[in-house]
Amino acid sequence: MKKTRIIFWVVTALLAIMIGIGAAYDAISAPEAVAHVTRIGYPAYIVPFLGVAKILGVIAILVPGYPRIKEWAYAGIFFDLFGAFYSHIAFGDGPDMWAPFIIGFALIAVSYIYHHKLQRETLATA
């Protein structure tokens, strides 16, 4: 169980850092974030909304308990990354723009899998 807990927290921390840094820029409508989103055709007003939603998702994943909210947070973060991934591909951006999303997908998958594995192990020992 200790190994599972360590893997879960390391991967989840990396995911939170990756999503959280971008979310902070989005939430404050940093000019770079707005320019990046509007370049591929989205309106500027969506940027702070997505930033706040990502911050809430990261908080939900990091806070212990609340399993149903965690499920929604994992789904929301996945959909956010997948939407951005697809938008870059549809816009015609090269792999230099969309390939880093694969790291995000891997972090989400490992964090989600180990979250459930940790839950099962905790229930088994209780």
C-alpha positions, 0 to 999 in steps of 0.5 A: 500500500505504501508503494501505491500511495507514493506513486499516486501522490507523485503522479498526482502532484505532477498532474496538479502542477502541470494543470495548475500553472496553466490554470493560474494564467487562464484565471487571471486572463494573462495576455499570453493565455488569451492570445493562445486561446484566441489564436485558434478561434475561441473567444477571450471570455472563455479563458478565465472560466476555464482557468477557474474550472481547472483550479477547482478540478485540481483542488478536487483531485488533491483533497482527500475524500469526496469520491464522486467529485473526484470522478467528475474532476478527473473527467473534466480535466481529461475533457479539457486536455482532449479538447485542447489537443483536438483543437490544436490538431484541427487548427493544423498545428504541428506535433510541437504544439500537441505532443506535450498533451500526451504527457498530460494524458499519461499523468491523468491515466496513472493518477486515476488508476492509482487513485482507484487502486489506493481506494481498493487497498484502503477498503481491503485493510479496513 
